[in-house]
Amino acid sequence: MDYKELRAIAKEKFAGSCRVCPVCNGVACSGEVPGMGGVGSGAGFKNSFEALAGYRLNLRTVHAVSQPTLNCQILGLDLAMPILGAPIGGISINMKGALTEGEYTKAIVTGCRQAGTIGMTGDGPKAEWYMDGINAITAEAGYGIPIIKPRQTDKIIELANKAAEAGAKAFGIDIDAAALVNMTNAGQPVGPKTQADLEYIKKNTTIPFIVKGIMMPDEAALCAAAGVDAIVVSNHGGRALDATPGTAEVLPHIAELVKGKITILADGGIRSGVDVLKMLALGADAVLIGRPLAIGAVGGGAEGVALVLNKLAGELRTAMLLTGTADVAAVSEDVIW
Ligand SMILES: Cc1cc2nc3c(=O)[nH]c(=O)nc-3n(C[C@H](O)[C@H](O)[C@H](O)COP(=O)(O)O)c2cc1C
């Protein structure tokens, strides 16, 4: 299967829930939640895409970098690329059932592992959704990271410990889902967490703890102070709060405060290896990819996910060579024009 075939199959299977646009920028699907878009005006999604597009790169070719290193260590894991699979849940409602929840999580977790990296899985009002992720992770010898909704702290700890028993390499909470009505309506309250709550979760769990959905430098610092292992600078693909800035706009301010103190992951509108390099130059240690991997999963299962990841890695390698960047662990901010 090639990339073009994969996209054609995906487009048919999405049945309009994702249009598989030539440029995945949040315009055609704006407001489509449920669906694949950003909430409300869709600005959060569009701003992430546009912010990245606004950065330019310095082309450099008088140097000795001909074999850039993409391998990296993230949360103690040896990865072939600084690119991870983002958690996506609610396949039945968001993708018109293009795949079952179980098929989707398996495609992401297995496809990421095939490409030498790691994928995340989601959580939702139906208990099976979380367990579909855990089952996919178990089948891949623990190579997966479940992201739990910001439920009551003891429930988070219970689910995180279930992940640890399954051998998961880390777990997280998508703290920006703090106002998710479908959780509350299903009698499973979610909400914001205090620094003390984060400390309590960290103290009562055994595997690395990720907080996904941080957009403010001061809150990144609170996470670091609470002993959290990693943050994901993310606006949830523009699906939590309307009118949020692009993640590439806030990332340098967050990095200024916590780079080196906590692992910084980031996502939102990353569509090419050039975009990955930009995010690394702006302060991320690694990035997460959402919708492009959904297209891979729906179009070609695990193989499709691995194909999209390897395409991104190839583009990143080219961009590193053409900016004189030797190693993803040391991307200079001078890469940005
Ligand atoms: C349909 C859909 C469902 C999502 N479900 C979850 C989820 O269950 N948990 C979570 O942490 N993030 C979820 N996200 C957000 C993604 O993990 C990620 O932050 C975002 O999609 C990244 O932006 P990108 O799609 O532009 O790459 C979802 C995103 C989409 C599009």
The ligand as an SDF file (V2000), in Angstrom:
LIG
                    3D

 31 33  0  0  0  0  0  0  0  0999 V2000
  -11.5260   12.6220   17.2580 C   0  0  0  0  0  0  0  0  0  0  0  0
  -10.5410   12.9750   18.3160 C   0  0  0  0  0  0  0  0  0  0  0  0
  -10.6270   12.3520   19.5570 C   0  0  0  0  0  0  0  0  0  0  0  0
   -9.6850   12.6360   20.5460 C   0  0  0  0  0  0  0  0  0  0  0  0
   -9.7450   11.9580   21.7430 N   0  0  0  0  0  0  0  0  0  0  0  0
   -8.8150   12.2080   22.6980 C   0  0  0  0  0  0  0  0  0  0  0  0
   -8.8080   11.4720   23.9190 C   0  0  0  0  0  0  0  0  0  0  0  0
   -9.6240   10.5710   24.1560 O   0  0  0  0  0  0  0  0  0  0  0  0
   -7.8480   11.7830   24.8430 N   0  0  0  0  0  0  0  0  0  0  0  0
   -6.9160   12.7490   24.6200 C   0  0  0  0  0  0  0  0  0  0  0  0
   -6.0650   12.9950   25.4650 O   0  0  0  0  0  0  0  0  0  0  0  0
   -6.8910   13.4570   23.4620 N   0  0  0  0  0  0  0  0  0  0  0  0
   -7.8100   13.2020   22.5100 C   0  0  0  0  0  0  0  0  0  0  0  0
   -7.7750   13.9060   21.3290 N   0  0  0  0  0  0  0  0  0  0  0  0
   -6.7240   14.9270   21.1220 C   0  0  0  0  0  0  0  0  0  0  0  0
   -5.4540   14.3220   20.5360 C   0  0  0  0  0  0  0  0  0  0  0  0
   -4.8120   13.4480   21.4130 O   0  0  0  0  0  0  0  0  0  0  0  0
   -4.4150   15.3910   20.1600 C   0  0  0  0  0  0  0  0  0  0  0  0
   -4.1600   16.2150   21.2750 O   0  0  0  0  0  0  0  0  0  0  0  0
   -4.7840   16.2620   18.9810 C   0  0  0  0  0  0  0  0  0  0  0  0
   -5.6190   15.5810   18.0660 O   0  0  0  0  0  0  0  0  0  0  0  0
   -3.4750   16.6970   18.3170 C   0  0  0  0  0  0  0  0  0  0  0  0
   -3.6630   17.4920   17.2440 O   0  0  0  0  0  0  0  0  0  0  0  0
   -3.6200   16.9720   15.6950 P   0  0  0  0  0  0  0  0  0  0  0  0
   -4.8040   16.0560   15.5330 O   0  0  0  0  0  0  0  0  0  0  0  0
   -3.7870   18.2490   14.9810 O   0  0  0  0  0  0  0  0  0  0  0  0
   -2.3110   16.2780   15.4380 O   0  0  0  0  0  0  0  0  0  0  0  0
   -8.6950   13.6090   20.3110 C   0  0  0  0  0  0  0  0  0  0  0  0
   -8.6120   14.2320   19.0600 C   0  0  0  0  0  0  0  0  0  0  0  0
   -9.5130   13.9210   18.0630 C   0  0  0  0  0  0  0  0  0  0  0  0
   -9.3800   14.5910   16.7230 C   0  0  0  0  0  0  0  0  0  0  0  0
  1  2  1  0
  2  3  1  0
  2 30  2  0
  3  4  2  0
  4  5  1  0
  4 28  1  0
  5  6  2  0
  6  7  1  0
  6 13  1  0
  7  8  2  0
  7  9  1  0
  9 10  1  0
 10 11  2  0
 10 12  1  0
 12 13  2  0
 13 14  1  0
 14 15  1  0
 14 28  1  0
 15 16  1  0
 16 17  1  0
 16 18  1  0
 18 19  1  0
 18 20  1  0
 20 21  1  0
 20 22  1  0
 22 23  1  0
 23 24  1  0
 24 25  2  0
 24 26  1  0
 24 27  1  0
 28 29  2  0
 29 30  1  0
 30 31  1  0
M  END
$$$$
